[in-house]
Each structure stands twice: as C-alpha cells, then as structure tokens.
Amino acid sequence: LPPELTDRVIDHLHDDPTSLAACSLVCSAWLPAARLHHFREVTVVCGNVHAFHGLIHHPSSRVGSYVQT
C-alpha cells in the first residue's frame, strides 16, 4: 500500500493507543505516523518531572519531537 494511504489509516486511530502501539510494531515505515499520535500528549503522574523532561529531550531520544503536551 502507498505510504499516504497507510498514514491516513493510522490517522484514524489517533485515539486508540493499543492500535497505535500495534501499528508501530508492524514495520518501520509505519512508526513515525503511529508515534505522531501515540506520543502527542504525555502525562507524568508522579516522579521527577525534570528528569523525565531531560530524558525525552536527550540527543539520543527519538520520542521528544513527537511530544506536544
């Protein structure tokens, strides 16, 4: 399937974290579209927020660029 089509399908799963996690494991081409929705909003319930912030913004982290909230 063309990437444009699979991206549209993954976009429809924006509120289903279980399906987004499954899509991210299907193939590497699906990973960016799934991460875009899966990590859009991150909630830190307890713990060291500053350490978490440092972790997602670390140069080797690939998730930080997807976190918007």
Secondary structure, DSSP 8 states (H G I E B T S, - for coil): --HHHHHHHHHTTTT-HHHHHHHHHH-TTTHHHHHHHHTSS----SS-HHHHHHHHTSTT-SSGGG---
